[in-house]
Amino acid sequence: MAKRPTITDLARASGVSVATVDRVLNNRPGASAANRQRVME
């Protein structure tokens, strides 16, 4: 079984901070629309 990506993996791949990934995944305010799009891709 493949290893699931971590928040750190997502942050590195999308070029944003770990905090930004957390905000996007938990639907919290504080992340721009552009960063939300980058993380979700």
mmCIF file of the N, C-alpha and C atoms, coordinates in Angstrom:
data_MODEL
# 
_entry.id   MODEL 
# 
loop_
_atom_site.group_PDB 
_atom_site.id 
_atom_site.type_symbol 
_atom_site.label_atom_id 
_atom_site.label_alt_id 
_atom_site.label_comp_id 
_atom_site.label_asym_id 
_atom_site.label_entity_id 
_atom_site.label_seq_id 
_atom_site.pdbx_PDB_ins_code 
_atom_site.Cartn_x 
_atom_site.Cartn_y 
_atom_site.Cartn_z 
_atom_site.occupancy 
_atom_site.B_iso_or_equiv 
_atom_site.pdbx_formal_charge 
_atom_site.auth_seq_id 
_atom_site.auth_comp_id 
_atom_site.auth_asym_id 
_atom_site.auth_atom_id 
_atom_site.pdbx_PDB_model_num 
ATOM 1   N N  . MET A 1 1  ? 0.848   -1.170 0.000  1.00 0.00 ? 1  MET A N  1 
ATOM 2   C CA . MET A 1 1  ? 0.000   0.000  0.000  1.00 0.00 ? 1  MET A CA 1 
ATOM 3   C C  . MET A 1 1  ? 0.898   1.239  0.000  1.00 0.00 ? 1  MET A C  1 
ATOM 4   N N  . ALA A 1 2  ? 0.521   2.235  -0.783 1.00 0.00 ? 2  ALA A N  1 
ATOM 5   C CA . ALA A 1 2  ? 1.308   3.456  -0.878 1.00 0.00 ? 2  ALA A CA 1 
ATOM 6   C C  . ALA A 1 2  ? 1.139   4.308  0.377  1.00 0.00 ? 2  ALA A C  1 
ATOM 7   N N  . LYS A 1 3  ? 2.204   5.009  0.721  1.00 0.00 ? 3  LYS A N  1 
ATOM 8   C CA . LYS A 1 3  ? 2.171   5.894  1.882  1.00 0.00 ? 3  LYS A CA 1 
ATOM 9   C C  . LYS A 1 3  ? 1.344   7.141  1.554  1.00 0.00 ? 3  LYS A C  1 
ATOM 10  N N  . ARG A 1 4  ? 0.470   7.525  2.461  1.00 0.00 ? 4  ARG A N  1 
ATOM 11  C CA . ARG A 1 4  ? -0.348  8.722  2.258  1.00 0.00 ? 4  ARG A CA 1 
ATOM 12  C C  . ARG A 1 4  ? 0.508   9.972  2.435  1.00 0.00 ? 4  ARG A C  1 
ATOM 13  N N  . PRO A 1 5  ? 0.272   11.001 1.632  1.00 0.00 ? 5  PRO A N  1 
ATOM 14  C CA . PRO A 1 5  ? 1.065   12.229 1.777  1.00 0.00 ? 5  PRO A CA 1 
ATOM 15  C C  . PRO A 1 5  ? 0.732   12.943 3.088  1.00 0.00 ? 5  PRO A C  1 
ATOM 16  N N  . THR A 1 6  ? 1.738   13.542 3.680  1.00 0.00 ? 6  THR A N  1 
ATOM 17  C CA . THR A 1 6  ? 1.553   14.295 4.916  1.00 0.00 ? 6  THR A CA 1 
ATOM 18  C C  . THR A 1 6  ? 1.297   15.763 4.592  1.00 0.00 ? 6  THR A C  1 
ATOM 19  N N  . ILE A 1 7  ? 0.937   16.533 5.603  1.00 0.00 ? 7  ILE A N  1 
ATOM 20  C CA . ILE A 1 7  ? 0.748   17.971 5.411  1.00 0.00 ? 7  ILE A CA 1 
ATOM 21  C C  . ILE A 1 7  ? 2.056   18.599 4.937  1.00 0.00 ? 7  ILE A C  1 
ATOM 22  N N  . THR A 1 8  ? 3.175   18.131 5.462  1.00 0.00 ? 8  THR A N  1 
ATOM 23  C CA . THR A 1 8  ? 4.474   18.648 5.037  1.00 0.00 ? 8  THR A CA 1 
ATOM 24  C C  . THR A 1 8  ? 4.716   18.352 3.566  1.00 0.00 ? 8  THR A C  1 
ATOM 25  N N  . ASP A 1 9  ? 4.372   17.155 3.117  1.00 0.00 ? 9  ASP A N  1 
ATOM 26  C CA . ASP A 1 9  ? 4.512   16.801 1.702  1.00 0.00 ? 9  ASP A CA 1 
ATOM 27  C C  . ASP A 1 9  ? 3.672   17.728 0.828  1.00 0.00 ? 9  ASP A C  1 
ATOM 28  N N  . LEU A 1 10 ? 2.438   17.980 1.244  1.00 0.00 ? 10 LEU A N  1 
ATOM 29  C CA . LEU A 1 10 ? 1.554   18.865 0.481  1.00 0.00 ? 10 LEU A CA 1 
ATOM 30  C C  . LEU A 1 10 ? 2.100   20.287 0.436  1.00 0.00 ? 10 LEU A C  1 
ATOM 31  N N  . ALA A 1 11 ? 2.629   20.760 1.554  1.00 0.00 ? 11 ALA A N  1 
ATOM 32  C CA . ALA A 1 11 ? 3.179   22.113 1.604  1.00 0.00 ? 11 ALA A CA 1 
ATOM 33  C C  . ALA A 1 11 ? 4.366   22.254 0.658  1.00 0.00 ? 11 ALA A C  1 
ATOM 34  N N  . ARG A 1 12 ? 5.261   21.280 0.670  1.00 0.00 ? 12 ARG A N  1 
ATOM 35  C CA . ARG A 1 12 ? 6.425   21.325 -0.225 1.00 0.00 ? 12 ARG A CA 1 
ATOM 36  C C  . ARG A 1 12 ? 6.007   21.281 -1.683 1.00 0.00 ? 12 ARG A C  1 
ATOM 37  N N  . ALA A 1 13 ? 5.076   20.414 -2.010 1.00 0.00 ? 13 ALA A N  1 
ATOM 38  C CA . ALA A 1 13 ? 4.646   20.250 -3.402 1.00 0.00 ? 13 ALA A CA 1 
ATOM 39  C C  . ALA A 1 13 ? 3.922   21.483 -3.928 1.00 0.00 ? 13 ALA A C  1 
ATOM 40  N N  . SER A 1 14 ? 3.181   22.168 -3.061 1.00 0.00 ? 14 SER A N  1 
ATOM 41  C CA . SER A 1 14 ? 2.404   23.320 -3.518 1.00 0.00 ? 14 SER A CA 1 
ATOM 42  C C  . SER A 1 14 ? 3.122   24.644 -3.293 1.00 0.00 ? 14 SER A C  1 
ATOM 43  N N  . GLY A 1 15 ? 4.239   24.631 -2.586 1.00 0.00 ? 15 GLY A N  1 
ATOM 44  C CA . GLY A 1 15 ? 5.021   25.850 -2.390 1.00 0.00 ? 15 GLY A CA 1 
ATOM 45  C C  . GLY A 1 15 ? 4.434   26.806 -1.364 1.00 0.00 ? 15 GLY A C  1 
ATOM 46  N N  . VAL A 1 16 ? 3.712   26.273 -0.394 1.00 0.00 ? 16 VAL A N  1 
ATOM 47  C CA . VAL A 1 16 ? 3.137   27.101 0.672  1.00 0.00 ? 16 VAL A CA 1 
ATOM 48  C C  . VAL A 1 16 ? 3.565   26.531 2.020  1.00 0.00 ? 16 VAL A C  1 
ATOM 49  N N  . SER A 1 17 ? 3.203   27.229 3.093  1.00 0.00 ? 17 SER A N  1 
ATOM 50  C CA . SER A 1 17 ? 3.580   26.768 4.427  1.00 0.00 ? 17 SER A CA 1 
ATOM 51  C C  . SER A 1 17 ? 2.655   25.656 4.916  1.00 0.00 ? 17 SER A C  1 
ATOM 52  N N  . VAL A 1 18 ? 3.124   24.962 5.934  1.00 0.00 ? 18 VAL A N  1 
ATOM 53  C CA . VAL A 1 18 ? 2.321   23.917 6.568  1.00 0.00 ? 18 VAL A CA 1 
ATOM 54  C C  . VAL A 1 18 ? 1.047   24.532 7.148  1.00 0.00 ? 18 VAL A C  1 
ATOM 55  N N  . ALA A 1 19 ? 1.157   25.726 7.714  1.00 0.00 ? 19 ALA A N  1 
ATOM 56  C CA . ALA A 1 19 ? -0.013  26.402 8.292  1.00 0.00 ? 19 ALA A CA 1 
ATOM 57  C C  . ALA A 1 19 ? -1.062  26.685 7.225  1.00 0.00 ? 19 ALA A C  1 
ATOM 58  N N  . THR A 1 20 ? -0.615  27.081 6.037  1.00 0.00 ? 20 THR A N  1 
ATOM 59  C CA . THR A 1 20 ? -1.556  27.355 4.949  1.00 0.00 ? 20 THR A CA 1 
ATOM 60  C C  . THR A 1 20 ? -2.273  26.084 4.530  1.00 0.00 ? 20 THR A C  1 
ATOM 61  N N  . VAL A 1 21 ? -1.555  24.988 4.430  1.00 0.00 ? 21 VAL A N  1 
ATOM 62  C CA . VAL A 1 21 ? -2.185  23.710 4.073  1.00 0.00 ? 21 VAL A CA 1 
ATOM 63  C C  . VAL A 1 21 ? -3.221  23.346 5.130  1.00 0.00 ? 21 VAL A C  1 
ATOM 64  N N  . ASP A 1 22 ? -2.885  23.523 6.397  1.00 0.00 ? 22 ASP A N  1 
ATOM 65  C CA . ASP A 1 22 ? -3.828  23.229 7.480  1.00 0.00 ? 22 ASP A CA 1 
ATOM 66  C C  . ASP A 1 22 ? -5.087  24.084 7.354  1.00 0.00 ? 22 ASP A C  1 
ATOM 67  N N  . ARG A 1 23 ? -4.908  25.374 7.068  1.00 0.00 ? 23 ARG A N  1 
ATOM 68  C CA . ARG A 1 23 ? -6.066  26.273 6.914  1.00 0.00 ? 23 ARG A CA 1 
ATOM 69  C C  . ARG A 1 23 ? -6.963  25.827 5.769  1.00 0.00 ? 23 ARG A C  1 
ATOM 70  N N  . VAL A 1 24 ? -6.357  25.443 4.659  1.00 0.00 ? 24 VAL A N  1 
ATOM 71  C CA . VAL A 1 24 ? -7.142  25.020 3.492  1.00 0.00 ? 24 VAL A CA 1 
ATOM 72  C C  . VAL A 1 24 ? -7.891  23.726 3.789  1.00 0.00 ? 24 VAL A C  1 
ATOM 73  N N  . LEU A 1 25 ? -7.198  22.738 4.325  1.00 0.00 ? 25 LEU A N  1 
ATOM 74  C CA . LEU A 1 25 ? -7.815  21.433 4.558  1.00 0.00 ? 25 LEU A CA 1 
ATOM 75  C C  . LEU A 1 25 ? -8.922  21.485 5.606  1.00 0.00 ? 25 LEU A C  1 
ATOM 76  N N  . ASN A 1 26 ? -8.792  22.405 6.565  1.00 0.00 ? 26 ASN A N  1 
ATOM 77  C CA . ASN A 1 26 ? -9.794  22.517 7.626  1.00 0.00 ? 26 ASN A CA 1 
ATOM 78  C C  . ASN A 1 26 ? -10.774 23.658 7.385  1.00 0.00 ? 26 ASN A C  1 
ATOM 79  N N  . ASN A 1 27 ? -10.709 24.233 6.177  1.00 0.00 ? 27 ASN A N  1 
ATOM 80  C CA . ASN A 1 27 ? -11.637 25.292 5.753  1.00 0.00 ? 27 ASN A CA 1 
ATOM 81  C C  . ASN A 1 27 ? -11.669 26.459 6.732  1.00 0.00 ? 27 ASN A C  1 
ATOM 82  N N  . ARG A 1 28 ? -10.477 26.882 7.163  1.00 0.00 ? 28 ARG A N  1 
ATOM 83  C CA . ARG A 1 28 ? -10.355 28.017 8.075  1.00 0.00 ? 28 ARG A CA 1 
ATOM 84  C C  . ARG A 1 28 ? -10.012 29.276 7.284  1.00 0.00 ? 28 ARG A C  1 
ATOM 85  N N  . PRO A 1 29 ? -10.353 30.446 7.818  1.00 0.00 ? 29 PRO A N  1 
ATOM 86  C CA . PRO A 1 29 ? -9.983  31.686 7.132  1.00 0.00 ? 29 PRO A CA 1 
ATOM 87  C C  . PRO A 1 29 ? -8.479  31.928 7.223  1.00 0.00 ? 29 PRO A C  1 
ATOM 88  N N  . GLY A 1 30 ? -7.972  32.772 6.337  1.00 0.00 ? 30 GLY A N  1 
ATOM 89  C CA . GLY A 1 30 ? -6.565  33.153 6.403  1.00 0.00 ? 30 GLY A CA 1 
ATOM 90  C C  . GLY A 1 30 ? -5.743  32.691 5.229  1.00 0.00 ? 30 GLY A C  1 
ATOM 91  N N  . ALA A 1 31 ? -6.316  31.925 4.323  1.00 0.00 ? 31 ALA A N  1 
ATOM 92  C CA . ALA A 1 31 ? -5.598  31.490 3.123  1.00 0.00 ? 31 ALA A CA 1 
ATOM 93  C C  . ALA A 1 31 ? -6.247  32.153 1.915  1.00 0.00 ? 31 ALA A C  1 
ATOM 94  N N  . SER A 1 32 ? -5.414  32.707 1.037  1.00 0.00 ? 32 SER A N  1 
ATOM 95  C CA . SER A 1 32 ? -5.953  33.369 -0.151 1.00 0.00 ? 32 SER A CA 1 
ATOM 96  C C  . SER A 1 32 ? -6.565  32.342 -1.100 1.00 0.00 ? 32 SER A C  1 
ATOM 97  N N  . ALA A 1 33 ? -7.386  32.838 -1.998 1.00 0.00 ? 33 ALA A N  1 
ATOM 98  C CA . ALA A 1 33 ? -8.020  31.956 -2.986 1.00 0.00 ? 33 ALA A CA 1 
ATOM 99  C C  . ALA A 1 33 ? -6.966  31.282 -3.860 1.00 0.00 ? 33 ALA A C  1 
ATOM 100 N N  . ALA A 1 34 ? -5.911  32.012 -4.190 1.00 0.00 ? 34 ALA A N  1 
ATOM 101 C CA . ALA A 1 34 ? -4.841  31.445 -5.021 1.00 0.00 ? 34 ALA A CA 1 
ATOM 102 C C  . ALA A 1 34 ? -4.142  30.302 -4.287 1.00 0.00 ? 34 ALA A C  1 
ATOM 103 N N  . ASN A 1 35 ? -3.852  30.501 -3.009 1.00 0.00 ? 35 ASN A N  1 
ATOM 104 C CA . ASN A 1 35 ? -3.199  29.441 -2.235 1.00 0.00 ? 35 ASN A CA 1 
ATOM 105 C C  . ASN A 1 35 ? -4.130  28.254 -2.031 1.00 0.00 ? 35 ASN A C  1 
ATOM 106 N N  . ARG A 1 36 ? -5.404  28.512 -1.837 1.00 0.00 ? 36 ARG A N  1 
ATOM 107 C CA . ARG A 1 36 ? -6.362  27.405 -1.709 1.00 0.00 ? 36 ARG A CA 1 
ATOM 108 C C  . ARG A 1 36 ? -6.341  26.549 -2.973 1.00 0.00 ? 36 ARG A C  1 
ATOM 109 N N  . GLN A 1 37 ? -6.317  27.207 -4.120 1.00 0.00 ? 37 GLN A N  1 
ATOM 110 C CA . GLN A 1 37 ? -6.291  26.490 -5.398 1.00 0.00 ? 37 GLN A CA 1 
ATOM 111 C C  . GLN A 1 37 ? -5.012  25.671 -5.534 1.00 0.00 ? 37 GLN A C  1 
ATOM 112 N N  . ARG A 1 38 ? -3.869  26.251 -5.160 1.00 0.00 ? 38 ARG A N  1 
ATOM 113 C CA . ARG A 1 38 ? -2.584  25.547 -5.265 1.00 0.00 ? 38 ARG A CA 1 
ATOM 114 C C  . ARG A 1 38 ? -2.570  24.284 -4.416 1.00 0.00 ? 38 ARG A C  1 
ATOM 115 N N  . VAL A 1 39 ? -3.092  24.389 -3.208 1.00 0.00 ? 39 VAL A N  1 
ATOM 116 C CA . VAL A 1 39 ? -3.097  23.231 -2.303 1.00 0.00 ? 39 VAL A CA 1 
ATOM 117 C C  . VAL A 1 39 ? -4.040  22.151 -2.819 1.00 0.00 ? 39 VAL A C  1 
ATOM 118 N N  . MET A 1 40 ? -5.200  22.543 -3.301 1.00 0.00 ? 40 MET A N  1 
ATOM 119 C CA . MET A 1 40 ? -6.195  21.564 -3.728 1.00 0.00 ? 40 MET A CA 1 
ATOM 120 C C  . MET A 1 40 ? -5.807  20.845 -5.020 1.00 0.00 ? 40 MET A C  1 
ATOM 121 N N  . GLU A 1 41 ? -4.924  21.442 -5.805 1.00 0.00 ? 41 GLU A N  1 
ATOM 122 C CA . GLU A 1 41 ? -4.465  20.763 -7.027 1.00 0.00 ? 41 GLU A CA 1 
ATOM 123 C C  . GLU A 1 41 ? -3.547  19.636 -6.650 1.00 0.00 ? 41 GLU A C  1 
# 
